[in-house]
Amino acid sequence: MNDQLAAIRNGEKLSLREEIVLIIRLSLPAILAQLSSVIMQYIDASMVGHMGANASAAIGLVTSTTWLIGGLMTAASMGFTVSVAHRIGAKDEAGARVIVKWGLICVLAFGLMLMAVCVGISGYLPTWMGGDVAIRKDASAYFLVYALTLPIHEMLYVSQGMIQSSGNIRVPSILSVIMCALDVLFNAIFIPILGVVGAALGTSISIVIIAVIMMYILLVQSPVLHLVGRKDKVKVGFPSFLQSEMVTALKIAVPVAIDNIIMGFAYVAFTRIVSQYGTIAVAANSFSITAESLCYMPGFGISVAATTIIGQCIGARRRDEAKRLGWMAVILGMAVMGFSGFLMWLFAPQMIGILSPDAEIRALGTEILRIEAFAEAFYGAAIVSAGVFRGAGETMLSSVLNLASVWCVRIPLAWHLGSMYGLKGAWIAMCSELCVRGILFLIRMCLWNRKNSKRSKETNL
């Protein structure tokens, strides 16, 4: 795998078989990591679900907000991790290490600021989200524990992304699986004692442990990126870093942040629409989103691989290779998620049944999961295409497409159909929007390929 990435950096042509093998080998550990993360959420939700609908609804009420915050942290790390991939692709390993050094400090400062804001709003958030009085206290406590560990979350995201950008996806994936096992262990200890807060505490402790290990691997063991014990000939201070690298990182990160804010507020708005249908609907919505994650997380795994591959191709000025590998990744993502959507339609009752013993939640969750199954292939196209564009450092148009799709299709349609059909209507709107988004991203892929072909011809001339 690293030999194939090295071949790309060295300007060597890969055979079709080598391209396919590269994508699959990079995707498999990332898919495993994403699936293990979903299984962790599944187990969390199942443990809390057996405490009753109120406990489930308390977590579900703030989940969309945690996604919004997680999107901001991902964006902050993305600018630096893609820049690292570009530097490695261009064989500028010393430049990549400069980004590692100062990038870590920048994202840590951002994580601390984000923590301060989230701790401040934790007591008010459940009321803003329209939650029932009975679930507000637990929802607030759950979000507070999450908020206090945000700097650790940020360091985990950025160190994991930098290691992956160097071509090492296997080790972060293994650590993600271990984190899931730790989460199950700590939740089994804390949930019976502390309830909803125990779920947040168990997850937070597992993240802290894995973040420390991930940082050790990045700073001490990574062959290309480690800083401890290394003396680079050229020292780059923070002012020079701000002038030379921060602008590039911000060009990547700001559109991703806008994208994630757009999507995050859309999730919040969607949850706000759903909250008016009652506690059962909020719980069924939360559980169904967790269940659906089993289907779309393989797409995110392939997207991670695509970002690494395309990033190094662009850094090595291999645009034709980037075009071919980008399309192959998108097709793989659509195929995998289309098949997983079929499985979700088939096994929807069992997927929801694991999460909740409540008959009403099970029945409603099964119905909306089967609605969503029809959108999975197009959702896969959107997820993996976004990973391709992140690797290329072209993220602005992806944000525009998400803005148009979510706010012009999902939210208005969810409000309209939800007023007539309740939660089922809202999920019909979600399914429709994901299909529209997938088509938009496929059109964007076609246009991107034409641009790359034109650039390649100009380079050859």
Secondary structure, DSSP 4 states (H G I P E B T S, - for coil): -HHHHHHHHTTPPPPHHHHHHHHHHHHHHHHHHHHHHHHHHHHHHHHHHTT-HHHHHHHHHHHHHHHHHHHHHHHHHHHHHHHHHHHHHTT-HHHHHHHHHHHHHHHHHHHHHHHHHHHHHTTTHHHHTT--HHHHHHHHHHHHHHHHTHHHHHHHHHHHHHHHHTT--HHHHHHHHHHHHHHHHHHHHHHHHHTHHHHHHHHHHHHHHHHHHHHHIIIII-TTT--TT---SS---HHHHIIIIIHHHHHHHHHHHHHHHHHHHHHHHHHHHHHTT-HHHHHHHHHHHHHHHHHHHHHHHHHHHHHHHHHHHHHTT-HHHHHHHHHHHHHHHHHHHHHHHHHHHHHHHHHHHHH---HHHHHHHHHHHHHHGGGHHHHHHHHHHHHHHHHHT--HHHHHHHHHHIIIIIHHHHHHHHHHHTHHHHHHHHHHHHHHHHHHHHHHHHHHHHHHHHHHHHHH-
